[in-house]
Amino acid sequence: MTIVMPLYSLVNRIGAMALEVASEPSPQAHFELLQMIDQLRSAVETPTETVLCLIYQPPQNAALRTVIELGIFAVLVEKRHRETGVSATQLAEYTGADPDLIVRLMRVMTALGLCSLSSEAYVASEKTVALTQPIGRDGIPCIYDLTVPTLSKLPEYLRSHDYAKPQEYTHSPMKWAVGQSQFEWLGSNQQQQTLFNSYMASRREGRPMCFNTYPVERLLGHAVPFEDTVFLVNIGGNQGHDLRNFRREYGHLPGKLTLQDLPSVIEGVSSRDAGVQVMGYSFLGPQPVKGARVYYFRAIFHDWPDDICQQILRTTVSAMAQDYSRIIIVDFVLSDTKPPLMQASLDIQMMSIGAGVERSEGQWRDLLHSAGLRIAGIWNQSPGMESVIEAVPITT
Ligand SMILES: C[S@@+](CC[C@H](N)C(=O)[O-])C[C@H]1O[C@@H](n2cnc3c(N)ncnc32)[C@H](O)[C@@H]1O
């Protein structure tokens, strides 16, 4: 009886929240509904079941990585197979894999809800479709290959380093486990770099842009730039996906847009195609673009430990025009009390592949202060999403 009443009230709250999400969808309501569903599952599951679920996560990821590599999801979503599905025997013919192996791998996929099994044929769902698009097709193998060899050795790394927190990019757990940290590894694996770039461009599709969260009018007013000055520099902007979106919505704003990333990453991105100035540049060196209205960093600082973040911020501050330029950072601001599992997990991943950190508001304040900056505002649409931090020099 004691368990039934809270469950019953939780189910009612979920029902009410589901109605709210259907009638007035918002990132906040969507996040709360997912949180409640997780709570419900946790309330129903026995402790033993919870532990067993945790124990058997690694084989799920390995099976998923293999199914993607075999191109099975791509076969399932083909138009001719969408209604009828595809049998294990057919999948074995398409892929060259053993039919029994296909059955064993696909048991995991159907149990994960990534497709279904009907009359001995595997049938695609909208989740299967997502697994054939860049976010799944490229993101899953890239992040698996980038992280799993290191994560599988992380306990050993931490034990052998007396449980000190990793603080140096050049001595990260990944460097210890596989010989290179994140960006050197990507730079020396062209195929992985291509998958990474594609994943970067895809992973926020369909979600609000940070400039829908941040009040862009703060950048206008008396300080509108001239046509020939730089309005926004996207530092570490990969191949320009964010700038393309920005240009689509705010192309009417005066001033130029500049994309900066490592030369090997922006190779092949032409200024003409991108509609922006493209610049090969390492943000560890002096910032060549002086006096821009905005220095924009998305998903950059979480890759790095504090000392390198300070270096990047200081070179940016040196390039800023007084009382005019500002820094806009898009990254997670971790809740001190209840960070979502995805953000807490990403923190461990970032720590592993480059001694990076997902930071709390206090950590952001300390980091920015140490580089001569103060936070002018933080905007967020939902605790599940990245926040937008505006920072200005302390003297401004
Ligand atoms: C996590 S990705 C974020 C990409 C993009 N800002 C986004 O949010 O989708 C980090 C980016 O930093 C770039 N990067 C890494 N080291 C760099 C350096 N020293 N100078 C400039 N860019 C660098 C990487 O190539 C990559 O594109």
The ligand as an SDF file (V2000), in Angstrom:
LIG
                    3D

 27 29  0  0  0  0  0  0  0  0999 V2000
   32.7100   20.4270  -29.3980 C   0  0  0  0  0  0  0  0  0  0  0  0
   33.1370   21.1470  -30.9200 S   0  0  0  0  0  0  0  0  0  0  0  0
   31.9640   22.4890  -30.9980 C   0  0  0  0  0  0  0  0  0  0  0  0
   31.7110   22.9500  -32.3840 C   0  0  0  0  0  0  0  0  0  0  0  0
   30.6600   24.0680  -32.5110 C   0  0  0  0  0  0  0  0  0  0  0  0
   31.0260   25.2530  -31.7870 N   0  0  0  0  0  0  0  0  0  0  0  0
   29.3310   23.5500  -32.0200 C   0  0  0  0  0  0  0  0  0  0  0  0
   28.8690   23.9510  -30.9740 O   0  0  0  0  0  0  0  0  0  0  0  0
   28.7420   22.7330  -32.7290 O   0  0  0  0  0  0  0  0  0  0  0  0
   34.6490   21.9680  -30.5500 C   0  0  0  0  0  0  0  0  0  0  0  0
   35.2480   22.6920  -31.7500 C   0  0  0  0  0  0  0  0  0  0  0  0
   36.4730   23.3280  -31.3160 O   0  0  0  0  0  0  0  0  0  0  0  0
   37.4030   23.1980  -32.3680 C   0  0  0  0  0  0  0  0  0  0  0  0
   38.7640   23.3640  -31.8350 N   0  0  0  0  0  0  0  0  0  0  0  0
   39.4740   22.4930  -31.0640 C   0  0  0  0  0  0  0  0  0  0  0  0
   40.6840   22.9960  -30.7820 N   0  0  0  0  0  0  0  0  0  0  0  0
   40.7410   24.2100  -31.3760 C   0  0  0  0  0  0  0  0  0  0  0  0
   41.7450   25.2330  -31.4240 C   0  0  0  0  0  0  0  0  0  0  0  0
   42.9280   25.0860  -30.8240 N   0  0  0  0  0  0  0  0  0  0  0  0
   41.4470   26.3540  -32.1330 N   0  0  0  0  0  0  0  0  0  0  0  0
   40.2600   26.5130  -32.7670 C   0  0  0  0  0  0  0  0  0  0  0  0
   39.2680   25.5790  -32.7440 N   0  0  0  0  0  0  0  0  0  0  0  0
   39.5190   24.4390  -32.0500 C   0  0  0  0  0  0  0  0  0  0  0  0
   37.1410   21.8030  -32.9060 C   0  0  0  0  0  0  0  0  0  0  0  0
   37.6920   21.6060  -34.1810 O   0  0  0  0  0  0  0  0  0  0  0  0
   35.6160   21.7750  -32.8880 C   0  0  0  0  0  0  0  0  0  0  0  0
   35.0750   22.2340  -34.0880 O   0  0  0  0  0  0  0  0  0  0  0  0
  1  2  1  0
  2  3  1  0
  2 10  1  0
  3  4  1  0
  4  5  1  0
  5  6  1  0
  5  7  1  0
  7  8  2  0
  7  9  1  0
 10 11  1  0
 11 12  1  0
 11 26  1  0
 12 13  1  0
 13 14  1  0
 13 24  1  0
 14 15  1  0
 14 23  1  0
 15 16  2  0
 16 17  1  0
 17 18  1  0
 17 23  2  0
 18 19  1  0
 18 20  2  0
 20 21  1  0
 21 22  2  0
 22 23  1  0
 24 25  1  0
 24 26  1  0
 26 27  1  0
M  CHG  2   2   1   9  -1
M  END
$$$$
